[in-house]
Amino acid sequence: ILVNLTNSRKPWPPMITHLADITTPQIWFTELGVTDKDLIKITGLAANYQELAVFLGRLEHDDMFADPSLVQAEIGPNPAAPAKFEIVLKLKGMKE
């Protein structure tokens, strides 16, 4: 039982530290969580779509994260305002 619990738990502190290390300077997180399908969900703001694309590229080539998917990205009526985004991804090596 303990092995199963350990395998299914996400290592939040090291994951958040690593995520901060690979995040571009103009990306801001507003929420980190887990979906009902046990995916990691990141919501936040990006200065522009280019920053978001760079961040997604880093997630795609990362050693800790797998299968990043941009669920939503939108800029409101003011083009100078940051883009809101939502990304879901998996942790590599975690059992499903």
Steps between C-alpha positions, in 0.01 A plus 500: 500500500777744590676442167176566311440822694857616443479430127173691464603813694640797318822650637363857524797689654765380252251524213417863578867588541581340165204670335625837627845426355368436147238776493570804284512837680171626359285202598304524824311211661162562660420138585666158517285196554398152394213420264249220550710300250807541724671745265686803632316820410680832474302820452654840473588805298757555227626837379425384144455190288872482421585463871238229529643316198851507649368366832309221325814410306694471824231275647503278188875439528516474878624196695232523771184580302327315215224567248435871564179614335377857464133483595427870469674828419329831449571870492215724607380816325812689610792363294750644751355281777659161571362185338318258730596136454434148625740210447465138607789255517627182663797423716742258339533175688174528692268201484157564353 
